[in-house]
Amino acid sequence: MLIGSGVEKVYLACGSTDLRKAMDGLAALVSQAFCLDLFSPSLFVFCNRQRDKLKILHWNHNGFWLY
């Protein structure tokens, strides 16, 4: 899936995140609350309150991917 994508870092958000958020909401969380560069070669990982579901936000040259 991500082989050859050039991912350098993986950031895991501490605590729970409302996973009803789509790409725009998660992107705003990364840039404003965490003060990180959205367009860096990184994965941003979020989990729900029960910690049984994940969402991963990733920038690829043409746009965001949400896994």
ChimeraX attribute file (.defattr): number of C-alpha atoms within 10 A of each C-alpha:
attribute: neighborCount
match mode: 1-to-1
recipient: residues
	/A:1	4
	/A:2	7
	/A:3	6
	/A:4	6
	/A:5	13
	/A:6	11
	/A:7	15
	/A:8	9
	/A:9	11
	/A:10	13
	/A:11	14
	/A:12	12
	/A:13	14
	/A:14	9
	/A:15	10
	/A:16	12
	/A:17	18
	/A:18	12
	/A:19	15
	/A:20	9
	/A:21	12
	/A:22	12
	/A:23	16
	/A:24	10
	/A:25	12
	/A:26	22
	/A:27	20
	/A:28	13
	/A:29	17
	/A:30	18
	/A:31	13
	/A:32	11
	/A:33	9
	/A:34	10
	/A:35	10
	/A:36	15
	/A:37	12
	/A:38	18
	/A:39	14
	/A:40	14
	/A:41	16
	/A:42	20
	/A:43	20
	/A:44	20
	/A:45	19
	/A:46	21
	/A:47	19
	/A:48	15
	/A:49	11
	/A:50	7
	/A:51	11
	/A:52	7
	/A:53	10
	/A:54	12
	/A:55	18
	/A:56	17
	/A:57	21
	/A:58	25
	/A:59	19
	/A:60	15
	/A:61	9
	/A:62	6
	/A:63	8
	/A:64	15
	/A:65	12
	/A:66	14
	/A:67	9
